[in-house]
Amino acid sequence: MVELIGIIEGIVTLFLALGIFFMFTGAIGLLRFPDFYTRLHATGKCDTLGEVLIISGLLIYHLFVYSPGAELSVKLVPIKLLFLIAFIFLTNPTGTHALMKAGYTTGVKPWKLGEKRQ
Amino acid sequence: MIQIFLTIGVLIAVTILLALYRAALGPGVFNRTVAVNVIGTKTVVLLVLIGYYFERPLFFDLSLLYALLNFIGTLIFAKYLERGEIWSS
């Protein structure tokens, strides 16, 4: 049983490390890219994937560490985390698309090679 | 395992600071809106990690609520920026 807990902790640490890597990639893209559209490109994908990876790792940790032999309110927590994953997968690309459409219709100019960074 | 949760939470706070730079100094209202949206979605994950660090399941409900509120706020602000008004009569 102790070995199983060790393996689960290793898997969870791998998930968390991958997630924080993608979130750092998105944040650096938000800082470094030259204009509005490319910044949305960086954050819309990297943040969604990183957050879903982190919450998936925590869900695995909860299922194998807290859930066996617990009361009902603790056993229901993975369902909340599944709802959170579904919400993030639905809402984050939708918000990105709405912001991109608002910027395009109000006339934000895209960056071209050789121009100054916006 | 608690130490790993604490480390990941601090690293998420660092990424929130990086996004806060864009929210404070970014040119124009659109860049600032993107940065605020990113900060909101990172806060959802930070709340879940805080729930595991203090072992209090109350924080998961808070993070669900925050995810919905952040989405609605971003959507309404994008609509306002696009049309210049919220209620289209």
Backbone of each chain as ProteinMPNN parsed JSONL, in Angstrom:
{"seq_chain_A": "MVELIGIIEGIVTLFLALGIFFMFTGAIGLLRFPDFYTRLHATGKCDTLGEVLIISGLLIYHLFVYSPGAELSVKLVPIKLLFLIAFIFLTNPTGTHALMKAGYTTGVKPWKLGEKRQ", "coords_chain_A": {"N_chain_A": [[0.828, -1.203, 0.0], [2.002, 1.179, 0.744], [3.871, 1.499, -1.286], [2.183, 1.869, -3.457], [1.034, 4.357, -2.841], [3.327, 5.9, -3.09], [3.846, 5.667, -5.862], [1.531, 6.895, -6.871], [1.886, 9.489, -5.901], [4.134, 10.224, -7.362], [3.084, 10.251, -9.992], [1.164, 12.27, -9.718], [2.808, 14.447, -9.122], [4.14, 14.654, -11.55], [2.019, 15.425, -13.259], [1.374, 17.928, -12.1], [3.763, 19.322, -12.518], [3.922, 19.402, -15.323], [1.643, 20.93, -15.832], [2.269, 23.402, -14.579], [4.407, 24.106, -16.128], [3.175, 24.588, -18.646], [1.568, 26.735, -17.904], [3.461, 28.684, -17.254], [4.575, 28.993, -19.786], [2.427, 30.173, -21.156], [2.208, 32.604, -19.73], [4.669, 33.836, -20.273], [4.412, 34.104, -23.005], [2.3, 35.925, -23.041], [3.635, 38.13, -22.075], [5.704, 38.58, -23.975], [4.931, 38.528, -26.676], [4.173, 40.32, -29.778], [1.67, 41.685, -30.434], [-1.939, 42.161, -29.927], [-3.475, 39.956, -30.919], [-1.67, 37.809, -31.129], [-0.985, 37.546, -28.481], [-3.402, 36.671, -27.385], [-3.47, 34.225, -28.695], [-1.367, 32.906, -27.425], [-2.218, 32.757, -24.708], [-4.776, 31.599, -24.754], [-4.611, 28.874, -25.418], [-2.423, 27.692, -23.97], [-3.002, 28.256, -21.249], [-5.466, 26.98, -20.82], [-4.795, 24.243, -21.205], [-2.794, 23.904, -19.22], [-4.135, 24.459, -16.784], [-6.136, 22.485, -16.788], [-4.527, 20.22, -16.673], [-3.337, 20.498, -14.13], [-5.599, 20.38, -12.421], [-6.481, 17.824, -13.064], [-4.403, 16.262, -12.053], [-4.695, 16.778, -9.296], [-7.176, 15.614, -8.96], [-6.667, 12.882, -9.384], [-4.992, 12.475, -7.194], [-6.824, 12.925, -5.109], [-8.667, 10.837, -5.534], [-7.171, 8.531, -4.936], [-6.018, 8.94, -2.444], [-7.607, 10.39, -0.526], [-10.257, 9.468, -0.896], [-10.806, 6.584, -0.251], [-12.649, 5.0, 2.231], [-13.822, 7.316, 3.257], [-16.14, 9.91, 4.335], [-19.335, 10.936, 2.86], [-19.37, 13.594, 1.899], [-16.732, 14.121, 1.397], [-16.221, 12.237, -0.518], [-17.596, 13.254, -2.659], [-16.135, 15.27, -3.763], [-14.427, 14.787, -6.117], [-16.346, 14.937, -8.163], [-17.022, 17.615, -8.198], [-14.56, 18.589, -9.045], [-14.454, 17.48, -11.595], [-16.573, 18.881, -12.788], [-15.404, 21.391, -12.721], [-13.262, 21.06, -14.507], [-14.737, 20.655, -16.855], [-16.045, 23.141, -17.059], [-13.822, 24.861, -17.409], [-12.792, 23.919, -19.826], [-14.911, 24.593, -21.482], [-15.394, 27.386, -21.082], [-13.035, 28.921, -21.264], [-11.901, 28.905, -24.0], [-14.181, 30.054, -25.179], [-14.37, 32.638, -24.063], [-11.943, 33.659, -25.007], [-12.453, 33.644, -27.763], [-14.586, 35.478, -27.888], [-13.368, 37.862, -27.044], [-11.456, 38.143, -29.065], [-13.095, 38.489, -31.306], [-14.368, 40.875, -30.618], [-12.176, 42.616, -30.639], [-11.464, 42.44, -33.342], [-13.703, 43.438, -34.738], [-13.804, 46.048, -33.798], [-11.567, 47.089, -34.892], [-8.763, 46.617, -34.273], [-5.441, 46.761, -35.164], [-3.536, 44.212, -36.757], [-0.17, 43.046, -36.085], [2.625, 43.582, -38.187], [5.527, 42.244, -39.872], [8.51, 43.904, -39.084], [7.356, 46.182, -38.142], [6.815, 48.372, -35.274], [6.724, 47.065, -31.94], [3.569, 46.597, -30.374]], "CA_chain_A": [[0.0, 0.0, 0.0], [2.893, 2.343, 0.8], [4.453, 1.674, -2.616], [1.151, 2.427, -4.342], [0.938, 5.785, -2.549], [4.5, 6.54, -3.679], [3.667, 5.76, -7.321], [0.499, 7.9, -7.135], [2.462, 10.814, -5.678], [4.985, 10.533, -8.506], [2.25, 10.607, -11.147], [0.545, 13.571, -9.452], [3.846, 15.467, -9.266], [4.381, 14.828, -12.987], [0.916, 16.215, -13.798], [1.474, 19.305, -11.628], [4.908, 19.966, -13.149], [3.544, 19.701, -16.708], [0.686, 22.032, -15.829], [2.906, 24.688, -14.268], [5.225, 24.446, -17.3], [2.334, 25.216, -19.671], [1.105, 28.046, -17.449], [4.567, 29.63, -17.428], [4.698, 29.289, -21.212], [1.385, 31.137, -21.5], [2.495, 33.91, -19.142], [5.788, 34.438, -21.003], [3.846, 34.528, -24.281], [1.525, 37.147, -22.796], [4.55, 39.256, -21.913], [6.712, 38.801, -25.004], [4.453, 38.58, -28.053], [4.146, 41.729, -30.177], [0.4, 42.41, -30.488], [-3.089, 41.631, -29.195], [-3.934, 38.649, -31.398], [-0.703, 36.768, -30.774], [-1.072, 37.318, -27.034], [-4.555, 35.788, -27.17], [-3.072, 32.904, -29.176], [-0.547, 32.247, -26.407], [-2.892, 32.46, -23.445], [-5.985, 30.81, -24.903], [-4.358, 27.43, -25.44], [-1.524, 27.222, -22.91], [-3.619, 28.303, -19.93], [-6.477, 25.932, -20.724], [-4.155, 22.941, -21.014], [-2.093, 23.838, -17.951], [-5.063, 24.367, -15.659], [-6.783, 21.173, -16.799], [-3.548, 19.226, -16.198], [-3.169, 20.612, -12.673], [-6.793, 19.885, -11.724], [-6.518, 16.369, -13.241], [-3.482, 15.677, -11.086], [-5.302, 16.83, -7.967], [-8.285, 14.653, -8.941], [-6.073, 11.559, -9.171], [-4.538, 12.44, -5.798], [-7.986, 12.786, -4.225], [-9.291, 9.522, -5.705], [-6.399, 7.441, -4.352], [-5.539, 9.217, -1.09], [-8.653, 10.808, 0.403], [-11.565, 8.847, -1.081], [-11.132, 5.3, 0.375], [-13.054, 5.043, 3.614], [-14.176, 8.66, 3.721], [-17.581, 10.154, 4.347], [-19.888, 11.224, 1.533], [-19.029, 14.93, 1.421], [-15.369, 14.063, 0.855], [-16.244, 11.435, -1.746], [-18.221, 13.982, -3.756], [-15.245, 16.314, -4.266], [-14.013, 14.594, -7.512], [-17.376, 15.392, -9.105], [-16.828, 19.068, -8.331], [-13.371, 18.852, -9.867], [-14.819, 17.185, -12.989], [-17.339, 20.025, -13.268], [-14.468, 22.5, -12.924], [-12.551, 20.785, -15.762], [-15.675, 20.905, -17.955], [-16.241, 24.585, -17.182], [-12.639, 25.519, -17.971], [-12.709, 23.562, -21.244], [-15.937, 25.312, -22.252], [-15.459, 28.842, -20.965], [-11.806, 29.643, -21.6], [-11.882, 29.222, -25.433], [-15.284, 30.938, -25.552], [-13.974, 33.993, -23.713], [-10.9, 34.074, -25.945], [-13.086, 33.934, -29.049], [-15.384, 36.707, -27.79], [-12.445, 39.002, -27.015], [-10.845, 38.27, -30.396], [-14.107, 39.039, -32.222], [-14.557, 42.28, -30.259], [-11.035, 43.367, -31.134], [-11.453, 42.485, -34.81], [-14.763, 44.316, -35.26], [-13.527, 47.445, -33.488], [-10.477, 47.591, -35.711], [-7.4, 46.541, -33.751], [-4.579, 46.388, -36.285], [-2.545, 43.17, -36.5], [1.229, 43.437, -36.207], [3.313, 43.018, -39.349], [6.966, 42.13, -39.658], [9.229, 45.152, -39.307], [6.743, 47.29, -37.413], [7.17, 48.478, -33.859], [5.868, 46.269, -31.071], [2.482, 47.381, -29.79]], "C_chain_A": [[0.865, 1.257, 0.0], [3.515, 2.604, -0.566], [3.449, 2.289, -3.58], [1.005, 3.931, -4.118], [2.12, 6.543, -3.143], [4.364, 6.715, -5.182], [2.646, 6.848, -7.66], [1.054, 9.306, -6.939], [3.403, 11.214, -6.811], [4.187, 10.971, -9.712], [1.644, 11.994, -10.96], [1.569, 14.693, -9.602], [4.165, 15.722, -10.73], [3.293, 15.696, -13.617], [1.057, 17.685, -13.396], [2.63, 20.033, -12.304], [4.605, 20.316, -14.595], [2.599, 20.894, -16.765], [1.345, 23.359, -15.56], [3.845, 25.096, -15.397], [4.384, 25.148, -18.361], [1.85, 26.588, -19.227], [2.205, 29.095, -17.544], [4.757, 29.993, -18.891], [3.669, 30.325, -21.646], [1.685, 32.521, -20.966], [3.633, 34.603, -19.877], [5.33, 34.89, -22.392], [3.039, 35.803, -24.144], [2.443, 38.348, -22.636], [5.292, 39.584, -23.192], [6.157, 38.99, -26.406], [4.112, 40.012, -28.475], [2.771, 42.393, -30.205], [-0.715, 41.61, -29.825], [-3.45, 40.211, -29.606], [-2.965, 37.539, -31.017], [-0.7, 36.512, -29.267], [-2.27, 36.44, -26.698], [-4.234, 34.364, -27.609], [-2.272, 32.163, -28.108], [-1.396, 31.837, -25.206], [-4.076, 31.518, -23.618], [-5.743, 29.321, -24.866], [-3.537, 26.97, -24.252], [-2.206, 27.222, -21.558], [-4.674, 27.229, -19.764], [-5.842, 24.589, -20.425], [-3.486, 22.847, -19.647], [-3.038, 23.692, -16.775], [-5.763, 23.01, -15.618], [-5.821, 20.091, -16.33], [-3.398, 19.289, -14.688], [-4.391, 20.05, -11.948], [-6.925, 18.373, -11.915], [-5.584, 15.674, -12.266], [-4.057, 15.674, -9.687], [-6.454, 15.85, -7.848], [-7.778, 13.237, -8.721], [-5.62, 11.413, -7.722], [-5.709, 12.226, -4.85], [-8.587, 11.381, -4.306], [-8.51, 8.433, -4.979], [-5.996, 7.688, -2.912], [-6.684, 9.514, -0.128], [-9.9, 9.945, 0.332], [-11.779, 7.52, -0.349], [-11.457, 5.457, 1.86], [-13.406, 6.399, 4.151], [-15.693, 8.804, 3.735], [-18.014, 10.741, 2.999], [-19.449, 12.587, 1.007], [-17.599, 14.984, 0.896], [-15.343, 13.26, -0.438], [-16.839, 12.186, -2.92], [-17.305, 15.038, -4.365], [-14.753, 16.06, -5.696], [-15.071, 15.008, -8.533], [-17.29, 16.896, -9.302], [-15.631, 19.384, -9.21], [-13.64, 18.532, -11.329], [-15.641, 18.323, -13.589], [-16.426, 21.213, -13.571], [-13.687, 22.313, -14.221], [-13.465, 21.082, -16.954], [-15.892, 22.399, -18.156], [-15.049, 25.251, -17.832], [-12.512, 25.19, -19.451], [-13.752, 24.301, -22.068], [-15.693, 26.812, -22.261], [-14.199, 29.54, -21.435], [-11.669, 29.902, -23.106], [-13.016, 30.142, -25.862], [-14.957, 32.393, -25.233], [-12.903, 34.531, -24.645], [-11.487, 34.466, -27.293], [-13.874, 35.235, -29.002], [-14.482, 37.936, -27.782], [-11.812, 39.241, -28.384], [-11.82, 38.893, -31.384], [-14.34, 40.512, -31.916], [-13.401, 43.124, -30.77], [-11.037, 43.502, -32.642], [-12.501, 43.451, -35.347], [-14.523, 45.767, -34.897], [-12.231, 47.937, -34.105], [-9.125, 47.646, -35.03], [-6.509, 46.014, -34.864], [-3.649, 45.234, -35.897], [-1.123, 43.69, -36.745], [1.819, 42.797, -37.445], [4.817, 43.085, -39.127], [7.652, 43.451, -39.993], [8.614, 46.34, -38.617], [7.213, 47.302, -35.97], [6.213, 47.612, -33.045], [4.798, 47.14, -30.454], [2.543, 47.313, -28.275]], "O_chain_A": [[0.536, 2.259, -0.636], [3.675, 3.753, -0.976], [3.803, 3.121, -4.415], [0.87, 4.695, -5.074], [1.973, 7.662, -3.633], [4.714, 7.761, -5.727], [2.841, 7.624, -8.596], [0.74, 10.214, -7.709], [3.473, 12.385, -7.183], [4.546, 11.937, -10.385], [1.605, 12.797, -11.892], [1.259, 15.757, -10.138], [4.43, 16.859, -11.122], [3.589, 16.591, -14.409], [0.886, 18.58, -14.224], [2.514, 21.213, -12.632], [4.976, 21.393, -15.062], [2.729, 21.761, -17.629], [1.036, 24.349, -16.223], [4.067, 26.287, -15.615], [4.798, 26.166, -18.916], [1.728, 27.502, -20.042], [1.94, 30.252, -17.871], [5.06, 31.14, -19.219], [3.982, 31.241, -22.406], [1.452, 33.514, -21.655], [3.585, 35.815, -20.089], [5.785, 35.914, -22.901], [3.08, 36.666, -25.02], [2.08, 39.462, -23.014], [5.5, 40.762, -23.483], [6.84, 39.56, -27.257], [3.792, 40.839, -27.621], [2.709, 43.607, -30.01], [-0.489, 40.546, -29.247], [-3.701, 39.359, -28.755], [-3.387, 36.451, -30.626], [-0.443, 35.391, -28.826], [-2.18, 35.567, -25.835], [-4.671, 33.403, -26.975], [-2.455, 30.964, -27.9], [-1.306, 30.702, -24.738], [-4.358, 30.717, -22.727], [-6.567, 28.572, -24.343], [-3.884, 25.99, -23.593], [-2.018, 26.286, -20.781], [-4.781, 26.624, -18.697], [-6.273, 23.874, -19.521], [-3.595, 21.818, -18.979], [-2.786, 22.9, -15.867], [-5.963, 22.447, -14.542], [-6.236, 19.143, -15.663], [-3.337, 18.251, -14.029], [-4.244, 19.321, -10.966], [-7.431, 17.692, -11.023], [-5.921, 14.626, -11.715], [-3.928, 14.687, -8.963], [-6.698, 15.307, -6.771], [-8.376, 12.471, -7.966], [-5.829, 10.374, -7.096], [-5.614, 11.445, -3.903], [-8.969, 10.802, -3.289], [-9.114, 7.498, -4.452], [-5.658, 6.737, -2.207], [-6.732, 8.953, 0.967], [-10.544, 9.701, 1.352], [-12.882, 7.322, 0.159], [-10.655, 5.973, 2.637], [-13.311, 6.636, 5.356], [-16.425, 7.955, 3.227], [-17.191, 11.006, 2.123], [-19.183, 12.734, -0.186], [-17.289, 15.81, 0.037], [-14.558, 13.546, -1.342], [-16.615, 11.803, -4.069], [-17.655, 15.643, -5.379], [-14.656, 17.021, -6.459], [-14.73, 15.39, -9.652], [-17.458, 17.4, -10.413], [-15.664, 20.315, -10.015], [-13.129, 19.215, -12.217], [-15.444, 18.694, -14.746], [-16.636, 21.944, -14.538], [-13.466, 23.274, -14.958], [-13.034, 21.68, -17.94], [-15.92, 22.875, -19.291], [-15.212, 26.105, -18.703], [-12.167, 26.058, -20.252], [-13.509, 24.607, -23.235], [-15.771, 27.449, -23.311], [-14.278, 30.651, -21.959], [-11.344, 31.028, -23.482], [-12.856, 30.927, -26.796], [-15.233, 33.283, -26.038], [-12.933, 35.699, -25.033], [-11.093, 35.465, -27.893], [-13.846, 36.013, -29.955], [-14.787, 38.937, -28.431], [-11.649, 40.383, -28.814], [-11.431, 39.724, -32.205], [-14.493, 41.319, -32.834], [-13.613, 44.225, -31.279], [-10.66, 44.546, -33.176], [-12.239, 44.196, -36.292], [-14.99, 46.653, -35.612], [-11.83, 49.078, -33.873], [-8.401, 48.628, -35.189], [-6.777, 44.961, -35.441], [-3.039, 45.267, -34.828], [-0.909, 44.636, -37.503], [1.563, 41.628, -37.735], [5.314, 43.866, -38.315], [7.409, 44.042, -41.046], [9.243, 47.392, -38.502], [7.9, 46.393, -35.503], [5.048, 47.443, -33.406], [5.06, 48.275, -30.057], [1.708, 47.912, -27.596]]}, "seq_chain_B": "MIQIFLTIGVLIAVTILLALYRAALGPGVFNRTVAVNVIGTKTVVLLVLIGYYFERPLFFDLSLLYALLNFIGTLIFAKYLERGEIWSS", "coords_chain_B": {"N_chain_B": [[3.926, 15.719, 0.311], [2.336, 17.91, 0.746], [4.206, 19.947, 0.678], [4.82, 20.025, -2.036], [2.4, 20.917, -3.081], [2.373, 23.466, -1.964], [4.612, 24.603, -3.253], [3.808, 24.576, -5.957], [1.637, 26.304, -5.77], [2.891, 28.736, -5.089], [4.375, 29.116, -7.417], [2.298, 29.478, -9.253], [1.361, 31.889, -8.283], [3.507, 33.487, -9.008], [3.251, 33.416, -11.818], [0.852, 34.797, -11.959], [1.712, 37.307, -11.163], [3.344, 37.941, -13.364], [1.384, 38.169, -15.336], [0.036, 40.304, -14.279], [1.691, 42.424, -14.772], [1.235, 42.866, -17.514], [-1.431, 43.561, -17.318], [-1.329, 45.96, -15.968], [0.354, 47.703, -17.452], [-0.119, 47.23, -20.131], [-0.68, 48.234, -23.495], [-3.612, 49.874, -24.319], [-7.137, 48.927, -24.053], [-7.793, 46.331, -24.676], [-5.615, 44.561, -24.347], [-5.377, 44.731, -21.609], [-7.789, 43.608, -20.789], [-7.491, 40.96, -21.645], [-5.37, 40.178, -19.982], [-6.572, 40.384, -17.46], [-8.551, 38.427, -17.657], [-6.931, 36.162, -17.868], [-5.671, 36.213, -15.366], [-7.91, 35.717, -13.747], [-8.634, 33.051, -14.482], [-6.364, 31.714, -13.664], [-6.568, 32.081, -10.954], [-8.637, 30.384, -10.224], [-7.45, 27.81, -10.283], [-5.555, 28.24, -8.327], [-7.165, 28.518, -6.071], [-8.191, 25.907, -5.807], [-5.818, 24.557, -5.197], [-5.232, 25.767, -2.75], [-7.327, 24.781, -1.247], [-6.531, 22.072, -1.052], [-4.151, 22.396, 0.323], [-4.783, 23.489, 2.858], [-6.573, 21.548, 3.551], [-9.394, 21.854, 3.363], [-12.531, 21.379, 2.16], [-14.243, 23.376, 1.386], [-13.222, 25.274, -0.325], [-13.437, 24.357, -2.928], [-16.036, 24.765, -3.82], [-15.954, 27.529, -3.827], [-14.117, 27.941, -5.91], [-15.492, 26.921, -8.102], [-17.615, 28.778, -8.27], [-16.122, 31.064, -8.783], [-15.042, 30.507, -11.282], [-17.326, 30.552, -12.925], [-18.212, 33.23, -12.538], [-16.062, 34.715, -13.502], [-16.044, 34.006, -16.193], [-18.547, 35.024, -17.072], [-18.128, 37.743, -16.605], [-15.977, 38.364, -18.356], [-17.194, 37.82, -20.829], [-19.33, 39.661, -20.931], [-17.908, 42.033, -20.838], [-16.469, 41.906, -23.218], [-18.577, 42.043, -25.03], [-19.519, 44.586, -24.458], [-17.326, 46.132, -25.264], [-17.413, 45.599, -27.955], [-19.903, 46.561, -28.933], [-20.419, 48.962, -27.675], [-22.454, 49.284, -25.93], [-24.411, 47.577, -23.448], [-27.074, 46.657, -23.178], [-28.899, 45.897, -25.894], [-31.238, 47.564, -27.494]], "CA_chain_B": [[3.03, 16.134, -0.776], [1.892, 19.267, 1.071], [5.239, 20.879, 0.219], [4.696, 20.176, -3.492], [1.246, 21.8, -3.317], [2.781, 24.837, -1.626], [5.511, 25.087, -4.299], [3.037, 24.854, -7.166], [0.846, 27.508, -5.512], [3.758, 29.918, -5.179], [4.715, 29.321, -8.832], [1.126, 30.07, -9.909], [1.335, 33.295, -7.895], [4.501, 34.184, -9.835], [2.673, 33.648, -13.152], [-0.149, 35.863, -11.828], [2.444, 38.576, -11.169], [3.751, 38.217, -14.745], [0.213, 38.646, -16.078], [-0.347, 41.598, -13.723], [2.48, 43.438, -15.484], [0.515, 43.189, -18.743], [-2.698, 44.211, -16.971], [-1.101, 47.329, -15.516], [1.05, 48.55, -18.416], [-0.405, 46.875, -21.508], [-1.27, 49.347, -24.234], [-4.98, 49.696, -24.784], [-8.041, 48.235, -23.144], [-7.926, 44.913, -25.018], [-4.55, 43.807, -23.681], [-5.672, 44.665, -20.179], [-8.875, 42.645, -20.582], [-6.907, 39.613, -21.775], [-4.578, 39.876, -18.79], [-7.471, 40.171, -16.325], [-9.155, 37.114, -17.867], [-5.922, 35.142, -17.542], [-5.511, 36.201, -13.904], [-9.073, 35.058, -13.164], [-8.603, 31.595, -14.641], [-5.291, 31.165, -12.818], [-7.026, 32.114, -9.566], [-9.442, 29.182, -9.999], [-6.54, 26.717, -9.935], [-4.919, 28.576, -7.044], [-8.128, 28.224, -5.004], [-8.227, 24.457, -5.607], [-4.592, 24.174, -4.486], [-5.36, 26.219, -1.363], [-8.202, 23.812, -0.608], [-5.773, 20.879, -0.672], [-3.083, 22.724, 1.275], [-5.375, 23.603, 4.189], [-7.477, 20.409, 3.714], [-10.757, 22.323, 3.593], [-13.236, 21.213, 0.88], [-15.075, 24.543, 1.085], [-12.63, 26.096, -1.368], [-13.797, 23.885, -4.271], [-17.236, 25.502, -4.189], [-15.536, 28.892, -4.162], [-13.467, 27.989, -7.215], [-16.553, 26.761, -9.116], [-18.297, 30.07, -8.377], [-15.222, 32.041, -9.385], [-14.931, 30.191, -12.705], [-18.521, 31.055, -13.627], [-18.27, 34.693, -12.503], [-15.013, 35.245, -14.367], [-16.478, 33.818, -17.58], [-19.608, 35.976, -17.377], [-17.544, 39.078, -16.654], [-15.223, 38.538, -19.596], [-18.104, 37.818, -21.976], [-20.081, 40.914, -20.964], [-17.008, 43.134, -21.173], [-16.185, 41.822, -24.652], [-19.764, 42.533, -25.736], [-19.55, 46.037, -24.285], [-16.287, 46.724, -26.101], [-17.754, 45.435, -29.365], [-21.072, 47.329, -29.364], [-20.524, 50.263, -27.027], [-23.543, 49.258, -24.955], [-24.681, 46.198, -23.021], [-28.447, 46.341, -23.553], [-29.198, 46.308, -27.269], [-32.693, 47.694, -27.562]], "C_chain_B": [[2.505, 17.544, -0.553], [2.91, 20.304, 0.582], [5.157, 21.1, -1.285], [3.517, 21.081, -3.826], [1.612, 23.252, -3.043], [3.667, 25.426, -2.718], [4.747, 25.457, -5.559], [2.187, 26.115, -6.977], [1.67, 28.773, -5.616], [4.133, 30.193, -6.631], [3.533, 29.905, -9.6], [1.015, 31.546, -9.542], [2.35, 34.097, -8.699], [3.953, 34.431, -11.24], [1.579, 34.712, -13.1], [0.533, 37.226, -11.81], [2.899, 38.947, -12.582], [2.577, 38.744, -15.563], [-0.225, 40.018, -15.57], [0.452, 42.733, -14.341], [1.762, 43.865, -16.763], [-0.793, 43.908, -18.443], [-2.477, 45.655, -16.563], [-0.573, 48.209, -16.631], [0.657, 48.302, -19.862], [-1.094, 47.987, -22.269], [-2.698, 49.026, -24.686], [-5.804, 48.836, -23.86], [-8.091, 46.745, -23.435], [-6.855, 44.067, -24.34], [-4.831, 43.671, -22.199], [-6.784, 43.661, -19.905], [-8.365, 41.208, -20.688], [-6.159, 39.237, -20.509], [-5.476, 39.61, -17.586], [-8.176, 38.821, -16.434], [-8.189, 35.995, -17.481], [-5.712, 35.054, -16.035], [-6.684, 35.485, -13.246], [-9.022, 33.551, -13.298], [-7.464, 30.964, -13.849], [-5.728, 31.128, -11.364], [-7.891, 30.905, -9.232], [-8.557, 28.022, -9.547], [-5.872, 26.972, -8.586], [-5.863, 28.287, -5.879], [-8.224, 26.724, -4.747], [-6.989, 23.99, -4.837], [-4.636, 24.607, -3.031], [-6.269, 25.271, -0.589], [-7.484, 22.54, -0.213], [-4.71, 21.19, 0.37], [-3.625, 22.831, 2.694], [-6.34, 22.479, 4.52], [-8.882, 20.853, 4.092], [-11.515, 22.254, 2.277], [-14.122, 22.387, 0.501], [-14.561, 25.315, -0.12], [-13.002, 25.63, -2.769], [-15.082, 24.557, -4.755], [-16.9, 26.926, -4.589], [-14.924, 28.95, -5.549], [-14.477, 27.769, -8.335], [-17.263, 28.088, -9.361], [-17.432, 31.085, -9.099], [-15.055, 31.789, -10.871], [-16.119, 30.755, -13.475], [-18.536, 32.576, -13.672], [-17.246, 35.317, -13.447], [-15.417, 35.137, -15.836], [-17.543, 34.839, -17.972], [-19.054, 37.399, -17.504], [-16.79, 39.333, -17.943], [-16.146, 38.658, -20.799], [-18.85, 39.148, -22.084], [-19.165, 42.074, -21.32], [-16.632, 43.11, -22.649], [-17.355, 42.355, -25.472], [-19.857, 44.053, -25.65], [-18.514, 46.716, -25.164], [-16.677, 46.66, -27.567], [-18.852, 46.4, -29.783], [-21.137, 48.723, -28.771], [-21.666, 50.353, -26.05], [-23.788, 47.799, -24.596], [-26.077, 45.777, -23.434], [-28.694, 46.823, -24.976], [-30.71, 46.344, -27.428], [-33.173, 47.668, -29.015]], "O_chain_B": [[2.258, 18.286, -1.503], [2.542, 21.388, 0.131], [5.391, 22.208, -1.768], [3.601, 21.91, -4.732], [1.22, 24.154, -3.784], [3.516, 26.592, -3.081], [4.988, 26.503, -6.16], [2.032, 26.904, -7.909], [1.21, 29.774, -6.165], [4.206, 31.349, -7.046], [3.723, 30.729, -10.494], [0.625, 32.366, -10.373], [2.098, 35.253, -9.04], [4.15, 35.507, -11.803], [1.385, 35.449, -14.067], [0.011, 38.192, -12.367], [2.851, 40.116, -12.964], [2.739, 39.649, -16.382], [-0.788, 40.81, -16.325], [-0.027, 43.864, -14.431], [1.68, 45.054, -17.073], [-1.223, 44.766, -19.214], [-3.347, 46.497, -16.787], [-1.001, 49.356, -16.757], [1.047, 49.068, -20.743], [-2.005, 48.624, -21.74], [-2.939, 48.022, -25.356], [-5.281, 48.119, -23.007], [-8.4, 45.958, -22.54], [-7.144, 42.99, -23.82], [-4.561, 42.631, -21.598], [-6.738, 42.941, -18.907], [-8.765, 40.344, -19.908], [-6.289, 38.117, -20.014], [-5.191, 38.724, -16.781], [-8.38, 38.144, -15.427], [-8.578, 35.012, -16.85], [-5.59, 33.96, -15.483], [-6.491, 34.727, -12.295], [-9.327, 32.835, -12.345], [-7.57, 29.819, -13.41], [-5.312, 30.245, -10.614], [-7.89, 30.441, -8.092], [-8.859, 27.338, -8.569], [-5.65, 26.047, -7.804], [-5.418, 27.859, -4.815], [-8.328, 26.303, -3.595], [-7.083, 23.146, -3.945], [-4.133, 23.895, -2.161], [-6.02, 24.986, 0.582], [-7.774, 21.971, 0.839], [-4.399, 20.346, 1.21], [-3.008, 22.328, 3.634], [-6.879, 22.432, 5.626], [-9.491, 20.311, 5.014], [-11.187, 22.995, 1.351], [-14.695, 22.401, -0.589], [-15.336, 25.933, -0.85], [-12.901, 26.409, -3.716], [-15.216, 24.882, -5.934], [-17.46, 27.473, -5.54], [-15.175, 29.897, -6.296], [-14.345, 28.359, -9.408], [-17.487, 28.48, -10.507], [-17.919, 31.867, -9.917], [-14.937, 32.735, -11.65], [-15.955, 31.356, -14.537], [-18.835, 33.161, -14.713], [-17.524, 36.318, -14.108], [-15.17, 36.048, -16.626], [-17.476, 35.444, -19.041], [-19.452, 38.158, -18.388], [-16.939, 40.39, -18.556], [-15.922, 39.486, -21.683], [-18.993, 39.701, -23.175], [-19.578, 42.998, -22.02], [-16.49, 44.163, -23.271], [-17.159, 43.034, -26.48], [-20.219, 44.724, -26.616], [-18.789, 47.764, -25.749], [-16.325, 47.546, -28.345], [-18.77, 47.0, -30.855], [-21.836, 49.586, -29.302], [-21.843, 51.383, -25.399], [-23.42, 46.896, -25.347], [-26.268, 44.687, -23.974], [-28.697, 48.027, -25.233], [-31.373, 45.309, -27.488], [-34.374, 47.766, -29.27]]}, "name": "protein", "num_of_chains": 2, "seq": "MVELIGIIEGIVTLFLALGIFFMFTGAIGLLRFPDFYTRLHATGKCDTLGEVLIISGLLIYHLFVYSPGAELSVKLVPIKLLFLIAFIFLTNPTGTHALMKAGYTTGVKPWKLGEKRQMIQIFLTIGVLIAVTILLALYRAALGPGVFNRTVAVNVIGTKTVVLLVLIGYYFERPLFFDLSLLYALLNFIGTLIFAKYLERGEIWSS"}
